Amino acid sequence: MIMAETFKIYKKDGTKVVEGVSPLTIIGIAADTQVAKGDYKAVHVVNGIESAKVDIPAFKITAAQAPASLSISFDAEGDVKPTESNTVDEIKAWLTAHNIDFTGKTIKADLLALVPTE
């Protein structure tokens, strides 16, 4: 039986913050808070199995944004592939979701080279 695809967001200490279908919302962050890259981590869950945790990029909560809303999307079917316009973290998230090893790759061009062209 195939289970629904979901996502989870964890704090860097491993505490689960939210779980569900994308987009997910992180609540409870005070206005005017700078959140560092890696303070939160996202995982893609398929059939109950979590992908590797991927750092959520840094962001700042302004008074107009509170509470924070954050969209995390992965293309599990491979229909939408990352391009030069994606961030390194987005490309890494896509590669992780597609079980493509990017160990040792940190530069956008090197990561994009791992994305299949077909």
VONUSE-898771 format. One line per 10 residues: number of its first residue (from 1); their letters; for each residue x, y, z of N, C-alpha, C. Coordinates in nm, 2 decimals. Layout:
NUM) a) X Y Z X Y Z X Y Z  ... $
// end
This chain:
1) mimaetfkiy) 0.08 -0.12 0.00 0.00 0.00 0.00 0.09 0.12 0.00  0.06 0.22 -0.09 0.14 0.34 -0.10 0.08 0.44 -0.01  0.16 0.50 0.08 0.11 0.60 0.17 0.14 0.74 0.11  0.07 0.84 0.16 0.08 0.97 0.11 0.22 1.03 0.14  0.27 1.12 0.05 0.39 1.19 0.07 0.37 1.30 0.17  0.45 1.32 0.26 0.44 1.43 0.36 0.58 1.49 0.38  0.58 1.59 0.46 0.71 1.66 0.49 0.71 1.68 0.64  0.82 1.70 0.70 0.84 1.73 0.84 0.94 1.84 0.85  0.92 1.93 0.95 1.03 2.03 0.98 1.07 2.01 1.12  1.20 2.00 1.15 1.25 1.98 1.28 1.33 2.10 1.32 $
11) kkdgtkvveg) 1.34 2.13 1.45 1.44 2.22 1.50 1.58 2.15 1.49  1.68 2.23 1.50 1.82 2.17 1.49 1.85 2.07 1.60  1.78 2.08 1.71 1.80 1.99 1.82 1.72 1.86 1.80  1.65 1.84 1.69 1.58 1.72 1.66 1.43 1.72 1.69  1.38 1.83 1.76 1.24 1.84 1.80 1.16 1.86 1.67  1.06 1.78 1.65 0.97 1.80 1.54 0.88 1.92 1.56  0.87 2.01 1.46 0.79 2.13 1.47 0.66 2.11 1.40  0.66 2.06 1.29 0.53 2.04 1.21 0.55 1.93 1.11  0.44 1.87 1.07 0.43 1.76 0.98 0.31 1.77 0.90  0.32 1.74 0.77 0.20 1.74 0.68 0.24 1.75 0.54 $
21) vspltiigia) 0.13 1.79 0.46 0.15 1.81 0.31 0.20 1.95 0.29  0.28 1.97 0.19 0.34 2.10 0.16 0.22 2.19 0.11  0.23 2.32 0.15 0.33 2.39 0.23 0.31 2.38 0.38  0.41 2.38 0.45 0.41 2.37 0.60 0.43 2.51 0.65  0.38 2.53 0.77 0.39 2.66 0.84 0.46 2.64 0.98  0.56 2.72 1.00 0.63 2.72 1.13 0.56 2.84 1.21  0.51 2.81 1.32 0.45 2.92 1.40 0.52 2.94 1.53  0.50 3.05 1.59 0.56 3.08 1.72 0.69 3.15 1.72  0.74 3.20 1.60 0.86 3.27 1.60 0.83 3.42 1.61  0.89 3.48 1.71 0.86 3.63 1.73 0.90 3.72 1.62 $
31) adtqvakgdy) 0.83 3.83 1.60 0.86 3.93 1.50 1.00 3.98 1.52  1.06 4.02 1.41 1.20 4.07 1.41 1.30 3.97 1.46  1.28 3.84 1.43 1.37 3.74 1.46 1.45 3.69 1.34  1.58 3.69 1.35 1.66 3.63 1.24 1.68 3.49 1.27  1.64 3.40 1.18 1.66 3.26 1.19 1.77 3.21 1.10  1.87 3.15 1.16 1.99 3.11 1.09 1.97 2.98 1.00  2.04 2.97 0.90 2.04 2.85 0.82 2.07 2.73 0.91  1.99 2.63 0.90 2.01 2.51 0.98 1.94 2.51 1.11  1.89 2.62 1.15 1.81 2.62 1.28 1.69 2.53 1.26  1.64 2.52 1.14 1.53 2.43 1.11 1.57 2.34 0.99 $
41) kavhvvngie) 1.53 2.22 0.99 1.56 2.12 0.89 1.43 2.06 0.84  1.43 2.03 0.70 1.32 1.97 0.64 1.35 1.83 0.59  1.25 1.74 0.60 1.26 1.61 0.54 1.14 1.58 0.46  1.16 1.50 0.36 1.06 1.44 0.27 1.03 1.30 0.32  0.90 1.27 0.34 0.86 1.14 0.39 0.78 1.07 0.29  0.83 0.95 0.24 0.76 0.86 0.15 0.74 0.73 0.21  0.62 0.68 0.22 0.59 0.55 0.27 0.65 0.53 0.41  0.65 0.64 0.49 0.70 0.64 0.63 0.85 0.65 0.64  0.92 0.66 0.53 1.07 0.67 0.54 1.11 0.81 0.51  1.19 0.87 0.61 1.24 1.01 0.59 1.36 1.01 0.51 $
51) sakvdipafk) 1.37 1.12 0.43 1.49 1.15 0.36 1.59 1.21 0.45  1.71 1.23 0.41 1.81 1.30 0.49 1.76 1.44 0.52  1.79 1.49 0.64 1.75 1.63 0.68 1.83 1.73 0.60  1.75 1.83 0.55 1.81 1.94 0.47 1.79 2.07 0.54  1.90 2.15 0.55 1.89 2.28 0.62 1.79 2.37 0.55  1.71 2.43 0.62 1.62 2.54 0.57 1.71 2.66 0.57  1.71 2.74 0.45 1.79 2.86 0.45 1.75 2.96 0.55  1.84 3.05 0.58 1.82 3.16 0.68 1.70 3.25 0.63  1.63 3.30 0.73 1.52 3.39 0.70 1.49 3.48 0.82  1.43 3.59 0.79 1.40 3.69 0.90 1.25 3.71 0.91 $
61) itaaqapasl) 1.20 3.71 1.03 1.05 3.74 1.05 1.04 3.89 1.08  0.96 3.95 0.99 0.93 4.09 1.02 0.79 4.10 1.08  0.76 4.21 1.14 0.63 4.23 1.21 0.51 4.19 1.11  0.52 4.22 0.99 0.41 4.20 0.89 0.40 4.05 0.86  0.51 3.97 0.88 0.51 3.83 0.85 0.47 3.74 0.96  0.48 3.78 1.08 0.46 3.70 1.20 0.31 3.65 1.20  0.28 3.53 1.22 0.37 3.41 1.23 0.43 3.37 1.10  0.55 3.31 1.11 0.62 3.27 0.99 0.55 3.16 0.91  0.54 3.18 0.78 0.49 3.08 0.69 0.60 3.04 0.59  0.62 2.91 0.58 0.73 2.87 0.49 0.68 2.75 0.40 $
71) sisfdaegdv) 0.70 2.77 0.27 0.66 2.66 0.18 0.78 2.58 0.15  0.77 2.45 0.16 0.87 2.35 0.13 0.81 2.27 0.02  0.86 2.26 -0.10 0.81 2.17 -0.20 0.92 2.09 -0.26  0.89 1.97 -0.28 0.98 1.87 -0.34 0.90 1.82 -0.46  0.97 1.79 -0.57 0.90 1.72 -0.68 0.94 1.58 -0.68  0.86 1.50 -0.61 0.89 1.35 -0.60 0.88 1.28 -0.73  0.81 1.33 -0.83 0.79 1.26 -0.95 0.90 1.30 -1.06  0.97 1.41 -1.03 1.08 1.45 -1.12 1.04 1.53 -1.24  0.91 1.58 -1.23 0.86 1.66 -1.34 0.92 1.80 -1.35  0.95 1.86 -1.23 1.01 1.99 -1.22 1.15 1.97 -1.16 $
81) kptesntvde) 1.25 2.00 -1.24 1.39 1.98 -1.20 1.45 2.12 -1.16  1.55 2.12 -1.07 1.61 2.25 -1.04 1.69 2.31 -1.15  1.70 2.44 -1.15 1.77 2.51 -1.26 1.86 2.61 -1.19  1.93 2.69 -1.27 2.02 2.79 -1.22 1.95 2.89 -1.12  1.82 2.91 -1.14 1.75 3.00 -1.06 1.72 2.95 -0.92  1.74 2.82 -0.89 1.72 2.76 -0.76 1.84 2.79 -0.67  1.82 2.79 -0.54 1.93 2.81 -0.45 2.01 2.67 -0.43  2.13 2.68 -0.38 2.20 2.55 -0.35 2.12 2.46 -0.26  2.06 2.52 -0.16 1.98 2.44 -0.06 1.86 2.37 -0.13  1.79 2.44 -0.22 1.68 2.38 -0.30 1.73 2.27 -0.39 $
91) ikawltahni) 1.85 2.29 -0.45 1.90 2.18 -0.54 1.94 2.06 -0.45  2.00 2.08 -0.34 2.03 1.97 -0.25 1.91 1.90 -0.20  1.80 1.97 -0.17 1.68 1.91 -0.13 1.62 1.82 -0.24  1.62 1.87 -0.36 1.57 1.80 -0.48 1.66 1.67 -0.50  1.79 1.68 -0.49 1.88 1.57 -0.51 1.85 1.46 -0.40  1.83 1.51 -0.27 1.81 1.42 -0.16 1.67 1.35 -0.18  1.57 1.42 -0.23 1.44 1.36 -0.25 1.44 1.26 -0.36  1.54 1.27 -0.45 1.55 1.18 -0.56 1.67 1.08 -0.54  1.71 1.07 -0.42 1.82 0.97 -0.38 1.94 0.98 -0.47  1.98 1.10 -0.50 2.11 1.13 -0.57 2.21 1.18 -0.48 $
101) dftgktikad) 2.32 1.11 -0.47 2.43 1.14 -0.38 2.51 1.26 -0.43  2.52 1.36 -0.34 2.59 1.48 -0.38 2.71 1.51 -0.28  2.75 1.40 -0.21 2.86 1.41 -0.12 2.98 1.49 -0.18  3.03 1.59 -0.11 3.15 1.66 -0.16 3.12 1.77 -0.26  3.00 1.78 -0.30 2.96 1.89 -0.40 2.89 2.00 -0.32  2.95 2.12 -0.34 2.89 2.24 -0.27 2.86 2.35 -0.36  2.91 2.35 -0.48 2.89 2.46 -0.58 2.77 2.43 -0.66  2.69 2.53 -0.69 2.57 2.52 -0.76 2.59 2.44 -0.90  2.69 2.48 -0.97 2.71 2.42 -1.10 2.74 2.27 -1.09  2.81 2.23 -0.99 2.84 2.09 -0.96 2.72 2.01 -0.92 $
111) llalvpte) 2.63 2.07 -0.84 2.51 2.01 -0.80 2.41 1.99 -0.92  2.40 2.10 -1.00 2.31 2.09 -1.12 2.36 1.99 -1.22  2.49 1.96 -1.22 2.54 1.86 -1.32 2.49 1.72 -1.28  2.45 1.70 -1.15 2.40 1.57 -1.11 2.26 1.55 -1.14  2.19 1.66 -1.18 2.04 1.64 -1.22 2.03 1.58 -1.35  1.96 1.46 -1.36 1.95 1.40 -1.49 1.88 1.49 -1.60  1.93 1.48 -1.72 1.88 1.56 -1.83 1.75 1.50 -1.89  1.73 1.38 -1.87 1.61 1.31 -1.93 1.50 1.30 -1.84 $
// end
